[in-house]
Structures are given as structure tokens and as C-alpha cells.
Amino acid sequence: MIGRLFLASLFSASVCLTSTQAAESEKKTDTLSFENDVRKILKVHCLHCHGENGEMEGSLDLRLKRFMVKGGDSGPSIVPGNSGESELIARIEAKEMPPEGKHMSDEELAILKQWVDQGAHTLRPEPEKIGDDYIAPDDLAFWSFQPVKNPPVPQVKQPKLVRQPIDAFLLSKLEEKDLTFTAEAAKATLARRAFYDLIGLPPTPEELKQFLDDKSPDAYEKLIDRLLASPHYGERWGRHWLDVAGYADSEGYNNKDQERPWAFRYRDYVIKSFNEDKPYDQFLQEQLAGDEMVKPPYHKLSPEDMQKLVATGFLRMAPDGTGSNPAEKEVAKNQVVTDTVDIVSSSILGMTVACAQCHDHKYDPIPQNDYYRFRAIFEPALDWKNWRTPAGRRISIMSDADRQKANELEKEAQKVLAERTELVNKFIDRTLERELLDVPEEKREAARKAYKTAGKDRTKEQVALLKDYPRINRLSAGSLYLYDRTLYEQSSKATQKSKELARDLVEKVKTETLAKIPEDRKALALAAQKADAKKRTEDEKKIIEEFPGLLVSTTNLKDFDPEGAAQVQHFKDEAKRFNDLKTTAILKEYSDKAAKIREKKPQEEFIRVLTEVPGKVPKTFFFNRGDFEQPKHELEPAGLSVVKTSLNQQVEIPVQNKDIPTTGRRLAYAKYITNGEHPLTARVFVNRLWLHHFGKGIVASPTDFGKLGIPPTHSELLDWLAHDFVSNGWKIKRLHKMMMTSTAYMQSSQRSDEYDVVDPDNLLYGHMPVRRLEAETIRDSIIAVTGKLKNDLYGTPVPVKEDEVGQIVVGISNVDSAGRQGKNIKMDDRQFRRSIYVAVSRSKPLAVLDMFDAPKMEPNCEKRSSSTVAPQSLLMMNSGFMVEHAEYFAERLQKERADNKAEQVKLAWMLAYGKEPTAEEIKQSIAFIDSQIPQFDKKNSAGKTPEQLALATFCQALLSSNGFLYVD
């Protein structure tokens, strides 16, 4: 009954909703236009068959109103003023159009019908002629394609609150709503906020004290300068860029997920670039075209040229399975190009260019032709018809001297291996002759000849003969160890026989000797036999001299039984002979010797780069419906048409630059987008910088500045920042300082009921948001407060592995070919390095990072999410990582504050929260620690006292708390 009532209520609600929508539709009397209301509907559902890229099914073009009136093979598609007589409306209502994909919704159809009934109005006269890549004036006028302006800084009612021009732009909007900034945050709060924003680590008590004790007016500004100068700044902000670049230490694409052993050099390049405050325009140019700035061949590179080549690793970050023998190789190749285009366009341009791969972009003015023109910029280096796998794109950076030394050592190793090969051949011949003993004498020569004959040349008779003797048939260099097993068994048997025979013969001599001794002297004989030689009595010595057989053993058996001893020796010799015939140990000696020689060779190192092959300039074709097996017309390289048209720019990207060995396409494009006039480059970057400082971007969709993206909340501020950024040399650290010394940034996160009513989403920036730390920052902070953090910069990635329960942890994998876990290899102090140096494996994300929303690089991370789910709490409570580091934390407190619980609590609070606890918080903390002591046994597997474990529990509680995980 309840179920029926529930369904009835749903039906009733749906009817009411439909009726409401219908009523609203009927009430709508505003005149609709083709440009504002209709064209976007047709673009989604119809234009891919009727206008885009020359597609004119039924000779019908729907891109302009007059084309619709003209119609196609079936006559006019619309009759202005009469939707009931319009063929297009009838076909859509009958679900005949579009024939495939999602049909037009009732609401969209209602708009289309209303427009026709109103007379099919347009806002302006339509052009007489349009090309295949027609971009409507309304699309050209979209805000993100307009030139960056330099708007005047607004005048505000409260000029005292304006520390930076940023504040004036924000405050003017707040004052329009009768609002203002929230009070300034406490000094300790500001310090913790600044530390996390700029270096991603909590302030140490010493650093915090230095700042709090500095009473000078510019104390905060000096703190910002110190943090910007820290090498940890590059690690923090390098991580943000690596997100949008799609950085990973594995290739992804398929389950093989091969490692990228040299990708870390690009990661280090990014960190160094931020630390050096490399201008953003140079940063982009090097990543897009560093190889085109260096003259090939890329040999004997200067440090500067090497860094330019390393920078092109940006274009090698897309998942690439072409080196793992994928099932569909051509698909895999083209996917690399597609993902690279996606990474470049989303990270730098903030546009979803990849959506135009199969058809014109449904929402933004990006024709499909534009996609392939954009692709043509990169195809000389990513030539899918002449593909180079990841291993084939590396550049060696070994010096000539090191290479010569390596070659000399390799010759030495090869000489040892040649000697080994000679031994192998001898061992094979020897083993063959031994195995032939099991073949009837009349067949031995035939079997020997059959084995010596190459497999492809053997007769049927020879094949059949060897089949009868599989031990001979399978004899090879690789199987010699199997024959060693037989020899080992035979040697073991002979050894056992020698031991058993010797034991029996010794026992026989002893028995026969005792039999010769009179009964009244046997007790004396047995005592003499057991006594220590130095402690024997005179009588015992005499009986030993009379009956020496009492002291018979395996070592002197030949003195009492020469024939028996000889038989024992025969078995020993037989065992040694079998043992000497074993090949594995001998061959291993040679292999080990060659390996030791090779260990002395200088290691050949590589850089992972993107380069072109001089003289090879592939043609780029338009793929019909995005299918590389359906190439159509050829296209030349170019940027987005909408940008060139809206700015009235004539941008030349050469097919082939005659002045340099490469095509010069990427270099020309890099210079074009960093010329200071491109409408997207600076806007996108300053918006991303703003996002990481204020919790959300001025444009909340940082990789989509198009029509489906979220419009800017402060468009004039965005333009002012972009113009200021370019005008001042694209300097990133300067921009940080401007944002972070603004009143807006220095606000408290305190909310008010009044403010929440007017601006519940804080779109006006009337207070600072409380933000959860990112995954890497959480892990790094935990290690930092324990005092274990290893601050080394750069280098090879810290390995990860799967532990006993399937969790991915930091560690050295020790898994055999069958996937079985071997003995645990102890990890060195690399486990305490910052998370940016931990290997980013697409198939094995580190558990503690994955749980806190570390991004999946598929192909890159456009914007991080911040989820709150129960498994996060479980990880903080139960993971081995948390338990281990809570104990490290407790050890630090005990070491630095002895046995004073109050002082330990104070230090813990300062380390975890960046502030001192109140007297009540100290009291509660001590009470908690004391309450935990009885929970632990005095004897435990950890070898720690109950007091130590109770303190560790307290530390784990701090590390798991919101006060630690969030920054305000």
C-alpha cells in the first residue's frame, strides 16, 4: 500500500512539474532569436550532419536562418510564422532527426517551435557567404576570447582596507552589497596559512616564534619573502603544475603500465623552474619547444641546453602504451597524440579542444578542422605513421670519456662470457656423452648425429629417435641446470653410502675388538674407550695399547680394515666425481665475474624528451568522425581560429621553418601564445594561481574558459591580474606576494550570519575559506612533525610496492615471476622524502595519497577534488603508516621534552597546529594520555612501555584531527 502511494505521489509530482513547465513555456512571450536561443540547440543535435565540415545530408544546411528557409532536397526546412508547416519540426517530432544519438528534449523543441512561430527572428543581417569553419559573431564576442584589458582600479568607500589593487576590485563588489572584509586573521593563523600555501609544510616552533616575536610593520612581508626563497617552494608549486601536466612515473594505457625510469628529470626541471622564478613565458616556451631551441644532434649538451630538452618532457606525460606491444597499435599511437593535445590545451589554454576531435565543438567555437590544425603543430614530433616508442625517444647524456670506459669494460666482460660459452659447449658435449650411455649401443651414433644436427635440418627418423630419448632432446645451454639435479642426486647417494658404510665398518671393528677382551676386563675397556686421552689411568692406557681397535673411527678405519676403508673412499670419490660434473656453480662463477666487471661501467643515463626527426615532415589530415582510418583533406598547423578572428591577428605557424633543422611549428606556437596579446594564456595561469591561494578560481572551472565553464566572478580583476602579470615580466613569485599581502588574503575565515545570507558561497571573497590539505601535504606534514622528514631535493623516485594486505606503500618490491611476495627488503631513509618524490604509478597509487584524493592522471588533473569519506578516518586510525609515525611523533616529544607531560603536550600542539594549547587543553590532553596507559600491556610486541604507547595514541589523535588536516 505504501509503495503504491509513493509511486502515485511521484506520478502526481511529475505531472505537476510537467504542467508547470508547460505553463512557464506558454507564459514566455519574449521574442526568441536564432543567435541566442536556436543556434546552440542546432549545434548540439543537428549541425554535425547539416553544415559542419561540408556535411550536407539531404543538401540541407542549418547554420544560418536563411539556409533553413531555403531548405534542401525536401524543400524548405522551416516556414517562418508556422511551425506546423515546417518540415524540420515534423522530422524532429517524429524522432527521425537526429537519426542517431540523443534526441532533442521537449523543452528544446518547444523553443525551436516558438522561434519559428514568432517569425524566425535574427538579431542581425546574416552573411551572404560562409566557409566550412564559420564562427558566429556571438561566439567571437564571448568574454574569454576578447583581448585582455587593463581596467582602472575601482574607487572604494573604505580605502584603508586596500593593501593591494586586488582589494579594491573585491571590496567594490562587497560594498555594492553593503558588506566588507572580515577582520584580519591572527598572526599564528596567517603564518600557518602562508607556510602551507607556499611550501606545503607546517611551521616549526622555532620558525613560528621568529615570526611572532618580530614586531616590525613588515614582519609578515619578510615571512613571505623567506618562504618564496625556500627550496621547498618549488616542491609545493611544482606539484600544482605537475597535476595539469599529467606527471607520472609509469606509462599507463594498459595493465602493463611500464615504468618511466627517466621521467623524474622533468619533475626536477619544474621544481627548479619555480625555485628560480623562471618567467612563465619562458617556462612555457621551453616545455613546448625546448628541443627547437637546441641545435641537433643533441650531443655534448651544456646544462642550459639539457634543461631545455628535459622541459619537453611536458609533451611526453600522456599515457603511452606503445612500448608494451598493445593489441591495437595504431589506436595506441593516435591516443598518445590525442591525450597530448588534451593536456596542452587544458593546462595552458583552459579550453576543451579535445571535444572537437570527432565533430565541431558542440558549445565552443572550435571547428573540427581547428582540432587537426592544432594537432598538426605537434605531429612532426608525434608522427603516428613513423612512430617512435618511449625507449626510442630517449637521449643519452653519457660523456665520450665515460662511453669509452664503458666500452672497454664491456669488451672485458664479453671476453669472460666467451670463455663461459666455451665451457658451456664442453659441458653440453660431456652431458651428451653421459646421457648416451642410456641409449643402446647400436643407436648411440645415430642419436649423437641427430642431436648435433640443427633442428630445421633433422630428418623424420632423427626427430623420432630423439623423441624416444627426451633427456637428450631437451639438452641445451639453458637446461644444463636440470642435469645438475641428477648429478646432485647421484652425488648425495654416493655420499650417503660412504657414511653408512664407514659407520657400519667402525661398529664392526669395535664389536670384534670387544669380543676378544675377557669378561672381567670389559668394564675397564669401555671406561678407557670413553675417557679423555689425557685423563686415562695407567690400566686404561695399557688396555688401549693391547686392544687399539677400541679407538677405531672413520678417520683411522684404514688402520684396522684397509679394504673397507678403500670401499668407503671409493664412494667418496664417486660423490666428488658427480659433484665436479655439475655445471651451474662453475658457469655462475663466470657470470658473476662478468657482472662484477659491468658494475664498474659508468651508468648510461638518459633524458625523456620530445624531438622531431630532421627532414621528416608528416602531413596532417582531417579524420572523418575522428577515425584515423578515414583521412580526408590535408590541413596545415594553426592556432584556434576564434582567437585569431576575435583579435584580428594574422598568425603564421610555418609548415617548415627553413632557418632551423626542425619544422619550428611548436616554437612559433609557443612564442605566439606568450606574446602578451593572447587572450587565454595569462588569464588561465593567474586564475590557477588564485585558485590555490583562495580555494577557488575567479573562474571556478580552471580548464574550461568556454561556454560550459563557469563565468568569472570578477572579470575585471582577472583581466587586471593578467595584464599586470604580463607587464611585469611574467614573474610568478611577484604575483604570489601581491596576492598574499592583500587584505583579502589576510582575512580571518570567520563567517557571519549576515554575510552567509547575502553570499553563502563566498563568491565575493568576504572571508577566507577553510581548506582541507591536499593528499601530499597531509603525508608530508605527518612526517615533518615527527622530525623524520628528509629534505633532499630532486633525484630518482622513491619506489612503491604492494604490501601483504594489498595496500600500496612506500617500499622496494620483491616479487618473483609468479607474483609471490619474497622476503621484505628493508627500506632506507628515502621513505621519509616528500611525496612529490614518491613514484607516481598509474596502476599503483600510494594508498595514503589515493585515499585523500591524489589525482588520477587520465591523462592529467584539471582540478583536484576534496572528498570526505569514512575510509579516510579508517586509514588515519588503522594504517601502518599512521601507527608508525604516531610512535615517531611520541619519540620526538619524549626526546625533546623528557618526562614532562605538560611540556610534551605543548610541543605536540605547536608542531601539529602551529599554536600553543590553552591550560584546559593541556589538562584534557594529559587526562587522555593517562586514561590510555591501562589499555596497554607491559609486555608487548613493539617493545615499548604503556606510557610510550599511550603518548603515541595521543599523537595519532592529533594527526587525525580536523585541526591538523585543515588550514584556515
DAFEN-V798203 format. One line per field, one symbol per residue. ss: DSSP state (2 for helix, 1 for strand, 0 for the rest). phi: phi as a letter, one per 30 degrees, with the letter a starting at -180 (. if undefined). burial: + if it has 16 or more other ideal C-beta (glycine too) atoms within 10 Angstrom, else -. Layout:
ss=???
phi=???
burial=???
//
This chain:
ss=02222222222222222222222222200000022222222222200001022201222000002222220100100000002220222222200000000000022222222222200000000000000000002222002220000000000000222000222222222222000000010022222222222200000022222222200000222222222220222222222222222000010000000010000222222222222000022222222222222000000000222222222222220000022200002222222222222222222220002222000000000002222222222220000222000222211100022222222222222222222222222222222222220000222222222222002220022222222202222000222222222222222222222222222222222222222200222222222222002220022222222202222000002220022222222222222222222002222222222222222000000111000000000001111222000011111000002222222000000000000000002222222220000000222222222222220000000000000000000022222222222220000222222222000000100000222222000000000000110022222222222200010000000101110000011101001000001000100022221022210000000022220000000000000000000222222222022222222222222222200022222222222220000022222222222222200000000000022222222222222002222110
phi=.dddddddddddddddddddddddddddcdddbdddccedddddcbddcbkdhidbdihcccdbddddddibdcjedbcejbddccddddddddidbddbidddddddddddddddddjhdbdaedddbbddcdcdedddddedcdedccdddddbdbdddccbeeddddddddddchbbddedddddddddddeddcbibdddeddddeddddcddcedddddddddddddedddddddddeddidacbdiibddhddcdcddddededddddddhdedddedddddaeddccddddbhddeddddddeedeedcddebcdcchddcdddddddddeddeddddddccibceedcdcaeedbcdbddededdddddcdeccdddbdcdeddcdcdcddddddddddddddddddddddddddedddddddeddddddceedcddddddddddeedcdddddddddddbedddcdaedcedddddddddddddddddddddddddddddddddddddeddcdddddddddddedcdddddddddddbdddcdaddceddcbeddddddddddddddddddddceddddeddddddddddddeddcbbcbcbcceicbddccdcdhicddbdcddbcdaddddddddchcccccddadddbdcdidddddddddcdicddcededddddddedcciadecdcdcbccdddceddbdddeddddddeddcihdddededdddcddeddddcdcbddddddbdchdcidadddbdddedddddddddddiceccecijddddbbcddcjddbdlcdbcddciddcddcddddddcddddcdeccdcbdeeddddciedcdbdbcdadcbcbbeeddddddcdeddddddddeddddddcbhcddddddededdddciadddddddddddddddddeddcddcbddicdedddddddddddddcddeddbbc
burial=-------------------------------++++-+++++++++++++++++-++---++++++-++--++---+++++--+--++++-++----++-----+---+++++++++++-+++----------++++-+++-+-++--+----++-+----++-++++++++++++---++++--+--++++++++++++++++++-++-++-------++--++-+++-+-++++++++++++++++++++++---++-++++++++++++++++-++++++++++++++++++---+--+---++++++++++++++++++++-+-----++++++++++++++++++++++++++-++++++++++++++++++++++++++--++++--+++-+--------+--+--++--++--+---+--++--++--++--+-------++-++------+---+--++--+-+++-+----+--++-++--++--++-++--++--++-+++--+---+-------+--++------+---+--++--+-++++----+--++--++--+--++-++--++-++++--+--+--++--+---+-----++++++----++-+++++-+-+------+-+++++++-+++---+-+--------+++++++++++++---+++++++++++++++++++++++++++++--+--+++++++++++++++---+-++-+++++++++++++++-----+---+--+-+++++--++++++++++++++++++----+---++++++----+++++------------------+++++++++++++-++++++++++++-+-+++++--------+--++--+-++--++++++++++--+---+--++++++++++++-+----+--+---+--+---+-------+-+++++++++++++++---++-++
//
